[in-house]
Amino acid sequence: MMLTMPYSIAHVALPVPLDRTFDYLIKSEQKPVIGGRVKVPFGRQRLIGVVTKLSNESEFAREKLKAIDVVIDEQSLWPTNLYKLLNWSSTYYQYPLGDTLANAMPSWLRKGREANFASLKAWQITELGKNQDLNKLTRAPKQAKALNLVRHQQCSHEQMLEEEVTAATLKTISDKGWIKEVSLAPTPSYWYRDVEVTQEKPQLNEEQSIAIATVNANPEFGCYLLEGVTGSGKTEVYLQLLEPILKAGRQALILVPEIGLTPQTINRFKRRFNVPVDVIHSGLNDTERLNAWLAARDNHAGIIIGTRSALFTPFHDLGIIIVDEEHDASYKQQDSMRYHARDLAVMRANLDNIPIILGSATPALETLHNANVGKYHHLTLTKRAGTAIPARHGVLDVKGLYLNSGLSAPLIAQMRKHLSEGNQVMLFLNRRGFSPALMCHECGWMAECKRCDAFYTFHQHSNEIRCHHCGSQQPIIHQCQGCGSTQLISVGVGTEQLETQLTNLFPEYKTVRIDRDSTRRKGSLEDYLEAIKNNEYQILIGTQMLAKGHHFPNVTLVGLIDVDSSLFSSDFRAPERLAQLFIQVAGRAGRASKPGEVILQTHHPEHSLLQSLLHHGYGHFAEHALKERKFAQLPPYTHLSLFRAEANNNENVEQFLRQVRDILESHPQFHDATPVLGPIPAPLARRAGKYRWQLLFQAPNRTVMQSMLRGAKTAIELLPLAKKVRWTLDIEPQDLS
């Protein structure tokens, strides 16, 4: 009988920018596992790594190997299929495995903390709080609500925020001595024993019923594109698809593009099912994120709702994945490992053999192409749910018209009409700040960022100018640095200026501005959305974050202030993004029984893109856009990879990318169907003091692309200039800037 020899060497992936693993000796008492963490010496440091392989062999002599310090995990952090996905992601996106695995775990685990639940911050009522008469707090309804929530039991800080009690309210009543902060240990949930639908389900229309029946007919892997016009009841389809999954004791993962969409999504799912719902997004602190991650792994949560990083959450028994607003650019990670969460979600569903739903009113052209060639099942919802009717669309030609902070007289008149009828108006302008530039009226000098090829944006509320590319800022300047004149004027319109002007034009109505500047404080976005729903504000001004997925039943007019810049962009994806944005923003109007109206201001009403959208809709636009992409051999008919490089020395960057081009063109598979374009300066040629260049590589299919990149990457890393520039590789980039 042969005895199995214990492994003596662990191959460990470390969070360092080196695409390789490192070998360590295993001490006799240690039992590391593949997918588990270990603490190891690395130079003068001690790093947390993940074991990727156990063996008795190393390419180095044993006496040169160091030993593992500590074995942290007794089992893999990830289920088998998710661990496979992470390894595949590292290979496909050409990103070091150690960094890939580190980015896929919560911060506490990256620091070596044990994978156990941590105590949460919670609130408990005091004796003084119990003696408060809630009926006397009519002038402080939020304080009364908070007291009522903790009157009979402790509530975690996260639960209070989900119930729309702000941190400011909690601090106020805590200072009064009505509540006190305590530590709350999470308790196991056995939700799967008794799943109930806790809210009456609305009547489905025929299209919704067909979509649900199609997915339910096959519980195994299938990718379903659910294309539904805005307000057609896609969320109701999601909810009814989840019912049999949850009742079978299986879990669900819901991906949303923005943190701002999670509160309303959570509330809809919580109202429908009596199962624990956890969230995972960048707004959580380390403890909250670790507990949500563990809740999914240990089956304490039935539903996980999160942004793109939630895709890497381990589940006890995942039964379905839903990607809402699948077209959204936020699903593409723009730094570190530049993955696309939608594409990896499809791969994860395939590995787990479960259905995945991609929902959108304006599907990405890549997704539509996959549906057209039969890779995805195409389900459509063409009718608005309930009594809602489609909004009327109109283009307003502003050539020759006087624009008052970007607003034309006809648009102002329409706003007054809708407001006088007791409705709400939404204005969309995807440009925050007061104005995008500050100019001297005497000589034309413009305030330009010293570190970027970009102008400073003027922010009146904070009385400063800021660069939106590198983040540098300085107090407002009052004198021209060219001629010394004090006649400085703002150029262009931002959301701050629009807010100021509308307050002057409509003093009798309350205005709210929703952008990244006004929603920095935690919980502020939720407060604003609740106030809008309660009709506390009548005029809504927002950037792109207000256009996505929100339900505002009293909004009957939507105005798009300035979209002309998107009509003539050099980015081949710009028309697709504008079309999606137009449909998404327009979808905020007339979502209840009130008829809605959408007005788009433009100097180019004759533009073919606008005419196509207005008269034929997104489907017609997408059909023609795909034909153009095929003719031009652009994605999804070819596959792109983008090399970016930056450094303080402009010549080094250009020379480095020329060498990268030479390496690619010397590959055996290089031919006419694999052109290398560039190097050229990036659209923003200098950012944060660095010169930026880029090189675009095109391939007919993913197999050729991966083969050529794999062979080239090793040679590129050996280039002397590779150590003098900072370079990255973006597989299938969404942003070419």
FINU-988970 format. One record per residue (C-alpha): residue number from 1; x, y, z. Coordinates in steps of 0.001 Angstrom, whole numbers, plus 500000, padded with zeros to 6 digits. Layout:
% residues N
NUM_X_Y_Z .
...
END
This chain:
% residues 737
1_500000_500000_500000 .
2_501471_503362_498895 .
3_501309_506320_501275 .
4_500555_509742_499801 .
5_503382_512130_500554 .
6_502202_515501_501968 .
7_502925_518480_499736 .
8_505986_520456_500707 .
9_505778_523488_498399 .
10_502993_526038_497963 .
11_502780_528209_494853 .
12_501406_531552_496039 .
13_499908_534451_494055 .
14_500839_537757_495707 .
15_499314_541242_495212 .
16_502316_542563_493287 .
17_502490_543764_489642 .
18_504282_540608_488505 .
19_502456_538063_486388 .
20_503756_534958_488182 .
21_503450_532962_491396 .
22_506088_532509_494125 .
23_507198_529263_495788 .
24_507247_528790_499584 .
25_508062_525829_501804 .
26_505231_524307_503835 .
27_506097_523567_507474 .
28_505149_520111_508753 .
29_502296_521419_510929 .
30_500818_523648_508201 .
31_497944_522627_505897 .
32_497415_525286_503230 .
33_494582_524850_500704 .
34_494219_526001_497101 .
35_492203_529234_497127 .
36_493097_529896_500777 .
37_495220_532745_502117 .
38_498679_532558_503628 .
39_501005_535147_505134 .
40_504487_534984_503644 .
41_507787_536923_503681 .
42_508424_538933_500524 .
43_511631_540943_500592 .
44_511417_543046_503747 .
45_507626_542825_503846 .
46_505031_540301_504997 .
47_502311_539911_502371 .
48_498958_538149_502241 .
49_498760_535832_499224 .
50_496533_533070_497864 .
51_497719_529505_497308 .
52_497173_528529_493662 .
53_498924_525130_493599 .
54_500462_522563_495955 .
55_503367_520388_494812 .
56_506711_518881_495775 .
57_508673_520604_493025 .
58_510082_524078_492425 .
59_512242_525626_489734 .
60_514424_526968_492561 .
61_516669_525069_494965 .
62_514895_524251_498237 .
63_517539_525953_500350 .
64_516693_529234_498605 .
65_512980_529013_499424 .
66_511448_530764_502407 .
67_508697_529148_504486 .
68_505090_530226_504911 .
69_504655_532288_508087 .
70_500944_531680_508746 .
71_498192_529645_507076 .
72_495070_531804_507469 .
73_492308_529744_505807 .
74_491382_526110_506249 .
75_489205_526182_503121 .
76_489146_528119_499848 .
77_487675_531615_500005 .
78_485741_530974_496803 .
79_483605_528100_495480 .
80_485260_526047_492733 .
81_483460_527720_489817 .
82_484070_531248_491084 .
83_487751_530446_491625 .
84_487870_529204_488001 .
85_486255_532473_486872 .
86_488867_534548_488693 .
87_491696_532568_487100 .
88_490079_532906_483668 .
89_489585_536663_484217 .
90_493259_537120_485054 .
91_494253_535374_481817 .
92_491666_537052_479570 .
93_492207_540595_480834 .
94_495990_540083_480976 .
95_496192_541085_484638 .
96_498404_539530_487356 .
97_496626_536701_489188 .
98_497745_537913_492633 .
99_496185_541351_492095 .
100_493066_539784_490550 .
101_492462_537575_493589 .
102_493233_540420_496014 .
103_490750_542744_494299 .
104_488066_540036_494490 .
105_488059_539946_498303 .
106_486910_542527_500882 .
107_489529_544858_502336 .
108_489576_543109_505737 .
109_490470_539801_504063 .
110_493228_541470_502034 .
111_494712_542585_505357 .
112_494713_539049_506751 .
113_491623_539159_508949 .
114_489859_535835_509491 .
115_486806_535230_507308 .
116_484351_535551_510206 .
117_481522_537987_510826 .
118_482468_541262_512516 .
119_480334_543179_515016 .
120_478230_545908_513450 .
121_477496_549418_514638 .
122_473910_549453_515943 .
123_471499_551729_517812 .
124_469524_551041_520989 .
125_466908_553200_522734 .
126_467738_554637_526159 .
127_465400_555149_529147 .
128_465252_558845_528247 .
129_464282_557881_524695 .
130_461529_555555_525913 .
131_459982_558462_527805 .
132_459673_560640_524706 .
133_456144_561171_523402 .
134_456283_560594_519626 .
135_453072_562597_519180 .
136_454953_565683_520333 .
137_457612_565249_517644 .
138_455363_566266_514740 .
139_457841_569009_513790 .
140_460682_566449_513743 .
141_459176_563481_511853 .
142_462577_561936_511035 .
143_463563_561871_514705 .
144_460194_560308_515578 .
145_460684_557678_512862 .
146_464157_556784_514159 .
147_462893_556445_517743 .
148_459996_554288_516622 .
149_462362_551922_514748 .
150_464500_551213_517833 .
151_461660_551313_520385 .
152_461306_547513_520563 .
153_464653_546208_519255 .
154_468177_547203_518294 .
155_468701_548276_514684 .
156_471982_548197_512790 .
157_473269_551463_511348 .
158_472803_550038_507859 .
159_469149_549140_508583 .
160_468471_552686_509766 .
161_469927_554125_506562 .
162_467867_551668_504483 .
163_464771_552941_506309 .
164_465795_556418_505128 .
165_466931_557680_508538 .
166_470004_559831_507899 .
167_473266_559790_509843 .
168_472583_563430_510793 .
169_469255_562485_512391 .
170_470901_559642_514331 .
171_473614_561988_515606 .
172_470987_564539_516703 .
173_468949_562127_518829 .
174_472125_560440_520088 .
175_473393_563833_521329 .
176_470045_564286_523079 .
177_470628_560983_524883 .
178_467561_559263_523366 .
179_469559_556458_521710 .
180_473028_554994_522209 .
181_475504_553210_519960 .
182_476093_549499_520640 .
183_477868_546601_518898 .
184_475605_544061_517243 .
185_476837_540592_516268 .
186_475150_539294_513091 .
187_472833_536337_513721 .
188_472442_533386_511329 .
189_469373_533517_509114 .
190_467457_530418_508066 .
191_465410_532335_505516 .
192_465260_529422_503050 .
193_462987_527408_505360 .
194_459975_529660_504870 .
195_460015_531987_501854 .
196_456842_534034_501408 .
197_455633_536634_498939 .
198_454718_539481_501269 .
199_453162_541863_498758 .
200_450329_541415_496297 .
201_451643_540859_492787 .
202_450351_543117_489991 .
203_448609_541660_486979 .
204_451097_540808_484214 .
205_450551_541664_480578 .
206_451063_539046_477866 .
207_454667_540042_477061 .
208_455724_539883_480714 .
209_454085_536457_481116 .
210_455850_535101_478020 .
211_459245_536402_479249 .
212_458828_534747_482674 .
213_457580_531456_481197 .
214_460511_531353_478735 .
215_463130_531651_481478 .
216_461318_529286_483874 .
217_461086_526617_481170 .
218_464844_526033_481397 .
219_466442_526271_484874 .
220_469917_525631_483406 .
221_472273_528115_481772 .
222_470780_530466_479256 .
223_471469_534145_478622 .
224_468280_536176_478171 .
225_468240_539741_476860 .
226_465147_541403_478316 .
227_464655_544471_476145 .
228_461823_546554_477511 .
229_460821_550148_476843 .
230_461222_552414_479866 .
231_458369_551786_482303 .
232_457418_548406_480759 .
233_457760_546536_484055 .
234_461170_544878_483762 .
235_461590_544931_487552 .
236_458308_543077_487987 .
237_459626_540389_485635 .
238_462772_540154_487780 .
239_460676_539807_490948 .
240_458496_537042_489574 .
241_461522_535189_488188 .
242_463055_535219_491663 .
243_460041_533697_493389 .
244_460600_530026_492393 .
245_464387_530432_492832 .
246_464042_531685_496414 .
247_461329_529171_497302 .
248_463743_526418_496239 .
249_466225_527798_498795 .
250_468597_529215_496173 .
251_470095_532706_496106 .
252_470010_535587_493628 .
253_472571_538175_492524 .
254_471235_541504_491190 .
255_473790_543840_489575 .
256_472988_547547_489199 .
257_475274_550153_487578 .
258_475220_552848_490288 .
259_475162_552976_494094 .
260_472252_555418_493804 .
261_470008_552699_492395 .
262_470534_550268_495285 .
263_468174_551818_497922 .
264_465072_551787_495713 .
265_465968_548341_494337 .
266_466443_546984_497871 .
267_463077_548342_498970 .
268_461228_546749_496055 .
269_462750_543342_496718 .
270_462255_543614_500486 .
271_458607_544566_500073 .
272_458026_541504_497891 .
273_459938_538761_499778 .
274_460559_538008_503447 .
275_464197_537101_502785 .
276_467383_538888_503926 .
277_468673_541325_501303 .
278_472290_542521_501503 .
279_474104_545137_499460 .
280_477692_545282_498228 .
281_479123_548512_496822 .
282_481990_550942_497323 .
283_479980_553083_499753 .
284_480165_550441_502509 .
285_482786_550498_505227 .
286_485148_547527_505622 .
287_483039_545775_508271 .
288_479767_546126_506335 .
289_481390_544843_503154 .
290_482944_541798_504849 .
291_479653_540887_506575 .
292_477669_541150_503329 .
293_480287_539003_501552 .
294_480100_536354_504294 .
295_476283_536539_504413 .
296_476168_535454_500774 .
297_478793_532728_501253 .
298_477214_531258_504391 .
299_473616_531464_503095 .
300_472537_534161_505563 .
301_471330_536327_502651 .
302_468833_535316_499990 .
303_469438_538256_497654 .
304_472621_540270_497063 .
305_472240_543608_495271 .
306_475406_545395_494239 .
307_477521_547244_491738 .
308_480090_545572_489472 .
309_482425_544296_492236 .
310_479540_542278_493754 .
311_480024_539880_490838 .
312_482946_538265_492701 .
313_480893_537495_495827 .
314_480857_533793_496785 .
315_477379_532248_497204 .
316_476234_529147_499040 .
317_473857_528219_496184 .
318_473453_530839_493474 .
319_470349_530259_491347 .
320_470094_533296_489043 .
321_471973_536455_488006 .
322_470217_539633_486864 .
323_472162_542507_485287 .
324_469955_545602_485253 .
325_470711_548404_482750 .
326_473228_546045_481119 .
327_474260_548678_478575 .
328_475644_551029_481223 .
329_479310_552015_480905 .
330_479696_551790_484725 .
331_479937_547998_484424 .
332_483369_548439_482834 .
333_486182_548829_485372 .
334_488452_551675_484248 .
335_491525_550944_486381 .
336_493416_547951_487852 .
337_491887_544870_486144 .
338_489799_546445_483397 .
339_487028_543842_483334 .
340_483449_544163_482107 .
341_481062_542948_484826 .
342_478295_542129_482340 .
343_480516_539862_480262 .
344_481984_538148_483318 .
345_478476_537702_484742 .
346_477549_535719_481627 .
347_480684_533603_482070 .
348_479870_533034_485761 .
349_476301_531956_484947 .
350_477704_529533_482366 .
351_480118_527990_484890 .
352_477364_527714_487541 .
353_474849_526451_484936 .
354_472173_528994_485916 .
355_470097_531525_483924 .
356_471219_535137_483551 .
357_468961_538056_482596 .
358_470385_541167_480896 .
359_467791_543921_481217 .
360_467734_547241_479371 .
361_465530_549623_477432 .
362_468554_550397_475241 .
363_470730_547269_474957 .
364_474409_547630_474100 .
365_475127_546935_470433 .
366_477352_543987_471446 .
367_474448_542454_473379 .
368_472005_543004_470508 .
369_474463_541393_468117 .
370_474713_538315_470371 .
371_470918_538137_470418 .
372_470734_538518_466623 .
373_473175_535632_466012 .
374_471359_533359_468488 .
375_473844_533353_471379 .
376_471283_535060_473634 .
377_467511_534593_473853 .
378_465801_537869_472952 .
379_462732_538786_475047 .
380_460927_542084_474419 .
381_458496_544261_476372 .
382_457048_546872_474026 .
383_454218_548257_476188 .
384_454399_550438_479251 .
385_453041_548771_482367 .
386_449735_549882_483875 .
387_448097_553054_482537 .
388_451325_554877_481593 .
389_451484_556076_477991 .
390_454653_556864_475999 .
391_455933_560427_476317 .
392_455750_562842_473374 .
393_459180_563722_471971 .
394_460127_567023_470416 .
395_463294_568684_469126 .
396_463700_572389_469773 .
397_465903_574229_467262 .
398_467776_576874_469289 .
399_469710_578438_466393 .
400_469399_582209_466723 .
401_467516_582022_470036 .
402_468726_583801_473154 .
403_469808_581214_475728 .
404_469378_582165_479376 .
405_471986_579965_481137 .
406_471375_577384_478430 .
407_467563_577691_478550 .
408_465567_578882_475541 .
409_462318_580892_475898 .
410_460122_578091_474436 .
411_461521_575582_476970 .
412_461001_578043_479850 .
413_457386_578539_478693 .
414_456778_574778_478637 .
415_458298_574431_482091 .
416_455947_577111_483437 .
417_452969_575319_481897 .
418_453800_571933_483450 .
419_454685_573446_486832 .
420_451444_575448_486994 .
421_449542_572171_486562 .
422_451153_570802_489745 .
423_453684_568556_488009 .
424_457458_568213_488281 .
425_460027_569113_485627 .
426_463418_567465_485116 .
427_466311_569127_483291 .
428_469298_567084_482231 .
429_472765_568561_481783 .
430_475762_566233_481963 .
431_478177_568933_483127 .
432_478631_569707_486823 .
433_479991_572931_488260 .
434_478946_576503_487438 .
435_480694_576710_484068 .
436_483262_574565_482227 .
437_485705_577438_481731 .
438_486742_580899_482969 .
439_487817_583436_480322 .
440_489229_586945_480218 .
441_486780_589266_478436 .
442_489628_591582_477363 .
443_492212_589235_475787 .
444_490559_585802_475630 .
445_492936_584118_478103 .
446_491397_581016_479715 .
447_492195_579461_483092 .
448_493954_576212_482192 .
449_495091_573409_484486 .
450_498877_573483_484824 .
451_499048_569675_484940 .
452_496555_568762_482177 .
453_495615_569813_478667 .
454_492237_570948_480008 .
455_490507_574055_481353 .
456_489555_574547_484963 .
457_485852_574210_485784 .
458_484413_577072_487829 .
459_482544_575941_490984 .
460_480671_578904_492418 .
461_479307_577163_495539 .
462_482806_576405_496838 .
463_484290_579560_495219 .
464_487084_577668_493489 .
465_488237_576367_490132 .
466_488811_572625_489725 .
467_490266_570302_487126 .
468_487879_567404_486608 .
469_490705_565251_485209 .
470_493459_565386_487829 .
471_491474_566780_490775 .
472_493695_569828_491330 .
473_491892_572889_492648 .
474_492602_576448_493752 .
475_490663_579488_495010 .
476_488868_581508_492369 .
477_491192_583903_490542 .
478_490096_587511_490030 .
479_492735_588746_487593 .
480_493705_587591_484104 .
481_497155_586003_484041 .
482_497591_587165_480441 .
483_496823_590880_480472 .
484_496019_591616_484136 .
485_492392_592551_483479 .
486_489759_591864_486146 .
487_487066_591284_483525 .
488_486826_587487_483939 .
489_483652_585806_482715 .
490_482315_582257_482899 .
491_481971_580371_479623 .
492_479390_577629_479124 .
493_476765_576269_481490 .
494_476991_573718_484317 .
495_474406_572355_486730 .
496_475250_574957_489419 .
497_474556_577839_487027 .
498_471344_576187_485864 .
499_470209_575834_489491 .
500_470934_579507_490239 .
501_469107_580705_487134 .
502_466037_578533_487724 .
503_465776_579768_491317 .
504_465577_583294_489885 .
505_463164_582358_487094 .
506_460841_580252_489264 .
507_461127_581577_492858 .
508_457765_580066_493754 .
509_459002_576499_493073 .
510_461728_574558_494903 .
511_464733_573401_492868 .
512_467063_570491_493624 .
513_470372_569682_491960 .
514_471537_566052_491832 .
515_475164_565570_490819 .
516_478393_564212_492288 .
517_479039_567479_494148 .
518_475650_567746_495837 .
519_475478_564075_496898 .
520_478921_563584_498463 .
521_477535_563084_501986 .
522_476511_559488_502730 .
523_472745_559076_502522 .
524_472181_562468_500838 .
525_471126_560971_497508 .
526_468513_558807_499235 .
527_467205_561877_501090 .
528_466880_563843_497849 .
529_465127_560982_496026 .
530_462629_560575_498883 .
531_461958_564326_498909 .
532_461398_564299_495123 .
533_458956_561397_495497 .
534_457078_563386_498167 .
535_456851_566363_495778 .
536_458981_568570_498051 .
537_460901_569716_494957 .
538_459235_570703_491698 .
539_462281_571340_489477 .
540_464936_568628_489253 .
541_468352_569299_487737 .
542_470702_566398_487230 .
543_473646_564853_485499 .
544_473738_561276_484232 .
545_473200_559857_487735 .
546_469601_561156_487696 .
547_468820_559500_484360 .
548_469164_555887_485464 .
549_466280_553757_486647 .
550_464582_556217_489008 .
551_460794_556321_489195 .
552_459353_559832_489434 .
553_455573_559560_488882 .
554_454972_563340_488945 .
555_457598_564269_486338 .
556_455752_565182_483142 .
557_458395_567257_481341 .
558_462016_566314_480695 .
559_464364_568770_479010 .
560_467783_567861_477598 .
561_469726_571111_477669 .
562_472842_570395_475581 .
563_473650_567228_473645 .
564_475335_568759_470582 .
565_478855_567843_471695 .
566_477932_564144_471565 .
567_476716_564412_467958 .
568_480202_565124_466607 .
569_482499_563115_468874 .
570_485560_561266_467555 .
571_484644_558198_469676 .
572_482793_555626_467553 .
573_480664_554710_470593 .
574_479411_558284_471119 .
575_476251_557945_468962 .
576_475299_554737_470814 .
577_475781_556413_474210 .
578_473794_559485_473163 .
579_470942_557316_471884 .
580_470902_555341_475138 .
581_471035_558501_477217 .
582_468223_560127_475239 .
583_465915_557120_475692 .
584_466849_556705_479382 .
585_466321_560378_480232 .
586_463132_560527_478192 .
587_461888_557520_480133 .
588_461698_559607_483323 .
589_458688_561499_481869 .
590_455098_560296_482144 .
591_455754_557115_484132 .
592_452350_557199_485883 .
593_448959_558008_484373 .
594_449998_561569_483510 .
595_451102_562150_479885 .
596_454757_563072_479541 .
597_456711_565339_477223 .
598_460407_565331_476267 .
599_462123_568368_474727 .
600_465638_568199_473322 .
601_467422_571505_472669 .
602_469883_571403_469766 .
603_471505_573517_467088 .
604_471307_570520_464726 .
605_467680_569256_464628 .
606_468298_567764_461180 .
607_471013_565377_462446 .
608_470311_561817_461264 .
609_470813_560301_464728 .
610_468209_562587_466311 .
611_465770_562045_463453 .
612_466179_558274_463670 .
613_465533_558248_467435 .
614_462560_560606_467260 .
615_460716_558955_464421 .
616_461740_555299_464623 .
617_463059_554627_468143 .
618_466149_552934_469532 .
619_465646_549634_467677 .
620_465845_551313_464280 .
621_468921_553296_465338 .
622_470640_550139_466645 .
623_469957_548226_463423 .
624_471611_550920_461302 .
625_474451_551435_463786 .
626_475289_547718_463644 .
627_475393_547866_459829 .
628_477814_550804_460029 .
629_479984_548945_462569 .
630_480104_545891_460315 .
631_481075_547977_457293 .
632_483816_549758_459295 .
633_484951_546489_460939 .
634_484393_547810_464458 .
635_483126_545929_467564 .
636_481200_543671_467851 .
637_482519_542461_464455 .
638_486139_542792_465543 .
639_487858_542937_468933 .
640_489995_545787_470233 .
641_492802_546046_472756 .
642_494173_549400_473832 .
643_497717_549969_475069 .
644_498023_553160_477117 .
645_501314_554597_478324 .
646_502254_557723_480252 .
647_505391_559315_481691 .
648_506981_562677_482434 .
649_509089_562308_479277 .
650_507023_562580_476093 .
651_509644_560901_473864 .
652_509911_557864_476144 .
653_506184_557216_475905 .
654_506044_557473_472121 .
655_509184_555365_471683 .
656_507890_552677_474050 .
657_504629_552272_472124 .
658_506535_552168_468818 .
659_508469_549213_470231 .
660_505197_547592_471330 .
661_503923_548010_467783 .
662_507069_546357_466384 .
663_506600_543392_468749 .
664_502952_542920_467698 .
665_503772_543202_463995 .
666_506543_540606_464313 .
667_504114_538023_465743 .
668_503571_534983_463435 .
669_499789_535570_463421 .
670_500065_539224_462364 .
671_498397_539963_459008 .
672_496012_542433_457349 .
673_493128_541413_459652 .
674_495134_542349_462764 .
675_496063_545999_462170 .
676_497939_547993_464824 .
677_496878_551655_464851 .
678_499164_554298_466303 .
679_500884_555227_468466 .
680_499085_558569_468749 .
681_498693_561087_471584 .
682_495626_560351_473737 .
683_492634_562712_473291 .
684_493723_564285_476604 .
685_497426_564315_475750 .
686_498633_565441_479182 .
687_496982_564611_482498 .
688_498322_565171_486029 .
689_501667_566219_484546 .
690_502097_563008_482531 .
691_502269_562769_478741 .
692_499833_560160_477439 .
693_499929_558090_474233 .
694_497971_555086_473081 .
695_498110_552196_470603 .
696_495075_550309_469317 .
697_495289_546658_468310 .
698_492472_545073_466306 .
699_491784_541344_465862 .
700_489093_539376_463986 .
701_488277_537171_466999 .
702_489134_536720_470674 .
703_491287_533644_470083 .
704_493704_535486_467781 .
705_493682_538546_470050 .
706_494568_536531_473160 .
707_497215_534482_471381 .
708_499000_537559_470022 .
709_498770_539487_473297 .
710_500009_536548_475354 .
711_503058_536180_473160 .
712_503721_539908_472990 .
713_503263_540716_476668 .
714_506330_538776_477811 .
715_508505_540576_475277 .
716_506998_543967_476171 .
717_507786_543475_479875 .
718_511466_542931_478969 .
719_511751_546272_477136 .
720_514069_548710_478978 .
721_511524_551507_478448 .
722_508817_549415_480160 .
723_510401_550406_483476 .
724_510475_554103_482561 .
725_506813_554498_481611 .
726_503565_553474_483238 .
727_501678_551309_480795 .
728_498382_549421_480863 .
729_496495_547086_478591 .
730_492718_547443_478240 .
731_491000_544450_476640 .
732_487864_545481_474732 .
733_487964_549119_475939 .
734_484757_551122_476316 .
735_486488_554485_476619 .
736_489145_555433_474076 .
737_490206_558602_475900 .
END
